[in-house]
Every structure is written in C-alpha cells, then in structure tokens.
Amino acid sequence: MIDAISFNNNTLRYLDQRYLPLREEYVSTRSHQEAIEAIKTLAVRGAPLIGVAAAYTIILGINSFKGSKEEFPPFFRELIADVEASRPTAVNLFFASARLKKVYDENFESDTIEALFSKMAAAATKIHDDEIANCDAMSRHGVEQIKIDLADILKTRKLNVLTHCNTGTLACCGTGSALGVIRLAWQEGLIERVITSESRPLLQGLRLTAWELQQDGIPYVSISDSSSAFLMQRGMIDFGIVGADRIASNGDTANKIGTCAHAISAYHHNLPFYIAAPVSTIDITIPDGSYIPIEERNADELRTIFGTQVALPNTPVLNYAFDVTPGKYLRGIITDKKAVVGDYSNELKLIVE
C-alpha cells in the first residue's frame, strides 16, 4: 500500500510527489513552515490529502509554540492564516482548518494549553481516518451508479474509463476518490482499460495515476489532454470520472485544469461524466462556480519541464491550475454519503447538512 502521508512522534512524513514515478522520496519534518512549502509546491497534492496535510501542519505549528496561554491566540490566528494561504482553491484545506479552529473555540477558555493541544491533535488524526473511510464509501456508491447508468453496455462487454489528474492514494490517503471508484469497478470485473490524460502542466495523470495503476496491475493507457474528444468520437471511451477541489452548491466543480474540456466532450458524445469527491469538498456557501477562487501558478511550470527550458524565458504565460465545469455537464456527483444525480442545488445541501 502506498504511504502518501503519516504523522507519528510529532513528525510529518510524506511522499514527495514531484519526483514520481522516477524516484520515490519520503520527507520527514517537524517544521510547519516546511510543511506549508510542501503544500505550495505540490510535493503534497490532491484535495483530500491537502486537507489532511493542512491539519497536521497546524499541529506542527502549535507544537512549536513556546509562549504562555495568553500569548497563544495571536500565534494561532497567524498560523491558520499562513496554512490557509498555501492553496486557495482546495476547500478541504479550509475544512480541516475550520475543524481545528472549532476545537480551539470550544476549549481554549476551559482547558490548559496542554489539554487543548491534545484535543487538536486528536481532531487532526480523525480528519485523516475519516478521509480513508470516505474513499471506501465513495467507491461503493460510484460502482453502483456506474452499474445503473451503463447497464446496457455491461451486458456485452467491459468499460473503458477516462480519468484526469490524480485522484488515488497519492491524493486521498485511502484508495482514492475517482481512482478509488475505478479500482473497485476493476476488481468487480467492470473495467477493461483506464485512459489517463497527462494533465498538463505537471503531468499528474501521466506520472502519478499511471504509476498507481501500474502498481495495482490495472490495464491503462496514457493520452495527451487534447486527445479525449477524438477517442470519444471513435467509441474508445464509455464514461469519465474525475475528482474535485471545490464543488459549489449548484454542482459547478473546480478541478485540475483540462477537466471542463473533457466534460464538455463527454456531454456532446452523450457519455456519463462523474465527479467523485468527499462531502468536505462541497462548499455550500457559494451559489455557483463563479465564486470559486482559481489559483494562478508560476509561469515557469509551463515554460519549463522538470528544469528543462521549452519556451523563451520571457514568453507570456497564463497558468491557471484549475477550471470550473458547470454542473449541467455532469451525470452525477459521487460522495461518501451517496451518489447525487440531477438536482444538485437541493441534494448537495441535504447531504452537507
């Protein structure tokens, strides 16, 4: 089993995903600043994993605190602000920080600083445990929905599935969100082949998803991001399933840049396209995708590939990390509570509450 992240003896240990699949490098740190940098640089990535990493980063931060109880509130506020600024799009990060802020708000006045820190550490561990359990629940709900929507095809053959970016153990702690659904579907004999798009500019699909599938012995082929419409046109894709970094209350979904193009192509070819994400990814406070902040990353992620210059150093670049897929292009949103199909505005609100 891939050990993407762990926390023992007040030490955060993570697999640095920037070097996969060519090198497996684990990093151990007790510095919350180093952990924040790992989130910023995508050494740790994937919305659920970012949430877990953020929780443990806050614990590293409070472990470094040496002052009195009276001095802790401003320190804690600054720590939370620094962690939340590391990746502004992934709502799981804010979900994790909100959970720890709640523990702080409910216990600061009555507890000793030691007791408060102990409760916060327990809350961080619970976030990690919950994400692992969420993957199992999502996988089951997703497979059951696929069996319903693609029943006619399954009578005669297995399915070819498109996925984008990385949504497996490397992104989610457990078996994965979208990749967890795919893994279970393959185990149950529903999947012929996985088609993983490269996911420019950092190639998470080509580097990470392909690596995970190879570890599991699941048949796959990697494609350029721009190939999916052509494959759909030729009948080489039966459905698509991806993860999410934030889902608005109407079902509009922010995910790795390139997702929207896949979804529109699937909609045009009358193919189901699913989102698989834990309930913690749903931001019920925003009405639609226009309210989701979209991170714009360093231009050199496009101008260079692993340190090799592929464009002029002064080439103007627009490097958005995510796009927003309108809910109308989705067949369903698979969560750890249920598969939501159709009425996102009402159904998502009910499962969040």
C-alpha positions as CSV (number, residue, x, y, z in Angstrom):
1,M,0.0,0.0,0.0
2,I,1.3,3.5,-0.9
3,D,2.0,5.5,2.2
4,A,1.4,9.0,0.9
5,I,1.3,10.7,4.4
6,S,1.6,9.8,8.0
7,F,2.1,11.5,11.4
8,N,4.0,9.9,14.2
9,N,6.1,11.2,17.2
10,N,5.2,14.8,16.2
11,T,6.7,14.3,12.8
12,L,5.0,14.6,9.5
13,R,6.2,12.2,6.8
14,Y,5.1,12.4,3.2
15,L,6.0,11.1,-0.2
16,D,7.3,14.0,-2.3
17,Q,5.1,13.6,-5.4
18,R,7.2,16.0,-7.6
19,Y,9.7,13.2,-8.2
20,L,7.4,10.3,-9.0
21,P,7.5,8.0,-10.9
22,L,11.2,8.2,-11.4
23,R,12.1,8.5,-7.8
24,E,10.3,7.6,-4.5
25,E,11.5,10.2,-2.0
26,Y,10.0,10.4,1.5
27,V,10.4,13.6,3.6
28,S,10.1,13.9,7.4
29,T,9.7,17.2,9.1
30,R,8.7,18.8,12.4
31,S,8.6,22.3,10.8
32,H,5.2,23.7,9.9
33,Q,6.9,26.2,7.6
34,E,8.4,23.3,5.6
35,A,5.0,21.6,5.6
36,I,3.4,24.7,4.2
37,E,6.0,24.9,1.5
38,A,5.3,21.2,0.6
39,I,1.6,22.1,0.0
40,K,2.5,25.2,-2.0
41,T,5.0,23.4,-4.3
42,L,2.7,20.3,-4.9
43,A,5.1,18.0,-3.1
44,V,1.8,17.1,-1.3
45,R,-1.2,17.5,-3.5
46,G,-4.8,16.3,-4.1
47,A,-7.7,18.0,-2.3
48,P,-8.3,15.4,0.5
49,L,-4.6,14.8,1.1
50,I,-4.1,18.6,1.2
51,G,-6.8,18.7,3.9
52,V,-5.0,16.1,6.0
53,A,-1.6,17.7,5.4
54,A,-3.1,21.1,6.5
55,A,-4.4,19.6,9.7
56,Y,-1.0,18.0,10.6
57,T,0.7,21.3,9.6
58,I,-1.3,23.1,12.1
59,I,-0.3,20.6,14.7
60,L,3.3,21.1,13.8
61,G,2.8,24.8,14.3
62,I,1.2,24.6,17.7
63,N,3.9,22.1,18.8
64,S,6.5,24.8,18.0
65,F,4.7,27.3,20.3
66,K,6.8,28.2,23.4
67,G,4.8,31.1,24.9
68,S,2.1,31.4,27.6
69,K,-1.5,30.6,27.1
70,E,-2.3,34.3,26.9
71,E,0.2,34.6,24.0
72,F,-1.3,31.7,22.0
73,P,-4.4,33.3,20.4
74,P,-2.5,35.7,18.1
75,F,0.1,33.0,17.3
76,F,-2.8,30.6,16.4
77,R,-4.5,33.2,14.2
78,E,-1.3,33.8,12.2
79,L,-0.6,30.1,11.9
80,I,-4.1,29.4,10.5
81,A,-3.8,32.3,8.0
82,D,-0.4,31.0,6.8
83,V,-1.8,27.5,6.2
84,E,-5.0,28.7,4.5
85,A,-2.9,30.9,2.1
86,S,-0.9,27.9,0.8
87,R,-3.6,26.6,-1.7
88,P,-6.6,28.9,-2.0
89,T,-8.8,26.6,-4.3
90,A,-8.9,23.3,-2.3
91,V,-11.8,23.7,0.1
92,N,-10.6,20.6,2.0
93,L,-7.8,22.7,3.4
94,F,-10.3,25.2,4.8
95,F,-12.5,22.3,6.1
96,A,-9.5,21.0,8.1
97,S,-8.5,24.4,9.5
98,A,-12.2,25.0,10.4
99,R,-12.3,21.7,12.3
100,L,-9.2,22.7,14.4
101,K,-10.5,26.3,14.9
102,K,-13.7,24.8,16.3
103,V,-11.7,22.7,18.8
104,Y,-9.8,25.9,19.8
105,D,-13.0,28.0,20.1
106,E,-14.8,25.3,22.2
107,N,-11.9,24.5,24.6
108,F,-9.5,27.5,24.9
109,E,-11.1,29.1,27.9
110,S,-11.6,26.0,29.9
111,D,-8.6,23.8,29.1
112,T,-4.9,24.0,29.9
113,I,-2.7,24.7,26.8
114,E,-1.6,21.0,27.0
115,A,-5.1,19.7,27.1
116,L,-6.1,22.0,24.2
117,F,-3.2,20.8,22.1
118,S,-4.0,17.2,22.8
119,K,-7.6,17.7,21.6
120,M,-6.4,19.4,18.4
121,A,-4.0,16.6,17.6
122,A,-6.8,14.1,18.1
123,A,-9.0,16.1,15.7
124,A,-6.3,16.1,13.1
125,T,-5.9,12.3,13.3
126,K,-9.7,12.0,13.0
127,I,-9.6,14.0,9.7
128,H,-7.1,11.5,8.4
129,D,-9.1,8.5,9.5
130,D,-12.3,9.9,8.0
131,E,-10.7,10.5,4.6
132,I,-9.6,6.9,4.4
133,A,-13.2,5.7,5.3
134,N,-14.6,8.3,2.8
135,C,-12.7,6.6,-0.1
136,D,-14.3,3.2,0.6
137,A,-17.8,4.7,0.8
138,M,-17.3,6.7,-2.4
139,S,-16.0,3.7,-4.3
140,R,-19.1,1.7,-3.4
141,H,-21.6,4.4,-4.3
142,G,-19.7,5.1,-7.6
143,V,-19.7,1.5,-8.7
144,E,-23.4,1.1,-8.0
145,Q,-24.1,4.3,-10.1
146,I,-22.0,3.0,-13.0
147,K,-23.9,-0.3,-12.9
148,I,-27.1,1.6,-13.3
149,D,-26.1,4.2,-16.0
150,L,-24.0,1.8,-18.1
151,A,-26.1,-1.4,-17.6
152,D,-26.7,-1.9,-21.4
153,I,-23.0,-1.8,-22.3
154,L,-22.1,-4.1,-19.4
155,K,-24.4,-6.8,-20.7
156,T,-22.0,-7.3,-23.6
157,R,-18.5,-6.1,-22.6
158,K,-16.4,-4.3,-20.0
159,L,-15.9,-0.5,-19.9
160,N,-13.2,2.0,-20.9
161,V,-13.0,4.9,-18.5
162,L,-11.3,8.3,-18.8
163,T,-9.8,10.0,-15.8
164,H,-7.8,13.2,-15.4
165,C,-5.1,14.3,-13.0
166,N,-4.5,12.0,-9.9
167,T,-7.3,11.0,-7.5
168,G,-5.8,7.9,-6.0
169,T,-4.0,7.1,-2.7
170,L,-1.5,9.9,-3.6
171,A,-4.3,12.4,-3.5
172,C,-6.7,11.0,-0.9
173,C,-5.0,8.9,1.7
174,G,-7.2,5.8,1.1
175,T,-7.9,4.0,-2.2
176,G,-8.9,7.3,-3.8
177,S,-11.9,9.3,-4.9
178,A,-12.3,8.8,-8.7
179,L,-9.5,6.3,-8.8
180,G,-11.0,4.5,-5.8
181,V,-14.2,4.1,-7.8
182,I,-12.2,2.8,-10.8
183,R,-10.2,0.4,-8.6
184,L,-13.3,-1.2,-7.1
185,A,-15.0,-1.3,-10.5
186,W,-12.0,-3.1,-11.9
187,Q,-12.0,-5.6,-9.0
188,E,-15.6,-6.3,-9.8
189,G,-14.9,-7.0,-13.4
190,L,-16.5,-3.9,-14.9
191,I,-13.4,-2.2,-16.4
192,E,-11.5,-3.2,-19.5
193,R,-9.0,-0.3,-19.5
194,V,-8.3,3.1,-17.9
195,I,-7.4,6.0,-20.1
196,T,-5.5,8.6,-18.1
197,S,-4.9,12.0,-19.6
198,E,-1.5,13.5,-19.0
199,S,-2.8,16.5,-17.0
200,R,-0.5,19.4,-18.0
201,P,1.5,21.2,-16.9
202,L,2.7,19.0,-14.0
203,L,1.6,15.7,-15.6
204,Q,-0.1,14.2,-12.6
205,G,-2.1,11.8,-14.8
206,L,1.0,10.6,-16.8
207,R,3.3,10.5,-13.7
208,L,1.1,9.6,-10.8
209,T,-2.1,8.0,-11.9
210,A,-0.3,5.8,-14.4
211,W,2.2,4.8,-11.6
212,E,-0.6,3.9,-9.2
213,L,-2.4,1.8,-11.9
214,Q,0.8,0.0,-12.7
215,Q,1.3,-0.7,-9.0
216,D,-2.1,-2.3,-9.0
217,G,-1.8,-4.2,-12.3
218,I,-4.8,-2.4,-13.8
219,P,-4.6,-2.1,-17.6
220,Y,-4.2,1.5,-18.7
221,V,-3.0,3.8,-21.5
222,S,-1.9,7.5,-21.1
223,I,-3.0,10.2,-23.6
224,S,-2.4,13.8,-24.2
225,D,-5.1,16.1,-22.6
226,S,-6.3,17.1,-26.1
227,S,-7.0,13.5,-27.3
228,S,-10.1,12.7,-25.3
229,A,-12.7,14.1,-27.7
230,F,-11.2,12.1,-30.6
231,L,-11.2,8.9,-28.5
232,M,-14.9,9.6,-27.6
233,Q,-15.7,10.1,-31.2
234,R,-14.2,6.7,-32.1
235,G,-16.1,4.9,-29.3
236,M,-12.9,4.3,-27.2
237,I,-14.3,5.9,-24.0
238,D,-17.5,4.8,-22.3
239,F,-17.5,7.3,-19.4
240,G,-15.3,9.7,-17.4
241,I,-14.7,10.2,-13.7
242,V,-12.5,12.7,-12.0
243,G,-12.0,14.3,-8.6
244,A,-12.7,17.8,-7.4
245,D,-11.1,20.6,-5.4
246,R,-14.3,22.5,-4.7
247,I,-17.9,22.0,-5.6
248,A,-20.4,24.9,-5.5
249,S,-23.9,24.4,-4.2
250,N,-25.3,24.1,-7.7
251,G,-22.9,21.4,-8.7
252,D,-20.4,23.6,-10.6
253,T,-17.0,21.9,-9.9
254,A,-13.4,23.2,-9.8
255,N,-10.9,20.6,-10.7
256,K,-7.5,20.3,-12.4
257,I,-7.3,22.4,-15.5
258,G,-8.5,20.5,-18.5
259,T,-11.4,18.8,-16.7
260,C,-14.0,21.1,-18.3
261,A,-12.9,20.2,-21.8
262,H,-13.2,16.5,-21.1
263,A,-16.7,17.1,-19.5
264,I,-18.0,19.1,-22.5
265,S,-16.7,16.5,-24.9
266,A,-18.4,13.7,-22.9
267,Y,-21.7,15.7,-22.8
268,H,-21.5,16.2,-26.6
269,H,-21.0,12.5,-27.2
270,N,-23.7,11.5,-24.7
271,L,-21.3,9.8,-22.3
272,P,-21.7,9.9,-18.5
273,F,-19.1,12.1,-16.8
274,Y,-18.9,11.9,-13.0
275,I,-17.2,13.8,-10.1
276,A,-16.1,11.7,-7.1
277,A,-15.3,13.7,-4.0
278,P,-15.9,13.6,-0.3
279,V,-18.7,15.8,1.2
280,S,-15.9,18.0,2.7
281,T,-15.2,19.2,-0.9
282,I,-18.7,20.7,-1.2
283,D,-18.8,24.4,-0.5
284,I,-22.5,25.0,0.2
285,T,-21.8,28.7,1.0
286,I,-21.3,29.6,-2.7
287,P,-24.1,29.5,-5.2
288,D,-22.1,28.6,-8.3
289,G,-18.6,28.2,-9.8
290,S,-18.0,31.9,-10.5
291,Y,-17.4,32.3,-6.7
292,I,-14.6,29.7,-6.6
293,P,-11.1,31.3,-6.4
294,I,-8.9,29.9,-9.1
295,E,-5.2,29.7,-8.4
296,E,-2.9,31.1,-11.0
297,R,0.6,29.4,-10.7
298,N,4.1,30.3,-11.7
299,A,4.7,30.7,-15.4
300,D,7.8,28.5,-15.4
301,E,5.6,25.5,-14.8
302,L,4.7,25.9,-18.5
303,R,7.9,27.4,-19.8
304,T,10.0,24.5,-18.3
305,I,9.5,20.8,-17.9
306,F,11.4,19.4,-14.9
307,G,14.0,22.2,-15.2
308,T,14.4,22.0,-19.0
309,Q,13.5,25.2,-20.8
310,V,11.0,24.6,-23.5
311,A,10.0,28.2,-24.3
312,L,11.7,31.6,-24.3
313,P,12.2,32.7,-20.7
314,N,10.1,35.9,-21.4
315,T,7.2,34.1,-23.0
316,P,4.0,35.5,-21.5
317,V,2.1,32.7,-19.8
318,L,-1.4,32.3,-18.3
319,N,-1.2,29.3,-16.0
320,Y,-4.5,28.6,-14.2
321,A,-4.3,25.5,-12.0
322,F,-8.0,24.7,-12.2
323,D,-11.1,25.2,-14.3
324,V,-14.8,25.1,-13.4
325,T,-17.1,22.5,-15.0
326,P,-20.7,23.6,-15.0
327,G,-23.0,21.1,-13.2
328,K,-25.1,20.6,-16.3
329,Y,-22.3,18.7,-18.0
330,L,-22.1,16.1,-15.1
331,R,-24.0,12.9,-14.9
332,G,-23.5,12.7,-11.2
333,I,-21.5,13.7,-8.2
334,I,-20.3,10.7,-6.2
335,T,-19.8,11.4,-2.5
336,D,-19.1,9.4,0.6
337,K,-22.7,9.7,1.6
338,K,-24.4,8.9,-1.7
339,A,-24.4,9.4,-5.5
340,V,-26.2,12.7,-6.3
341,V,-27.7,12.8,-9.8
342,G,-29.6,15.7,-11.2
343,D,-30.9,18.1,-8.6
344,Y,-27.6,19.3,-7.2
345,S,-28.9,22.6,-5.6
346,N,-31.2,20.7,-3.3
347,E,-29.4,17.3,-2.9
348,L,-26.0,18.7,-2.1
349,K,-27.4,20.9,0.6
350,L,-29.1,18.0,2.2
351,I,-26.0,15.8,2.4
352,V,-23.8,18.6,3.7
353,E,-26.3,19.4,6.5
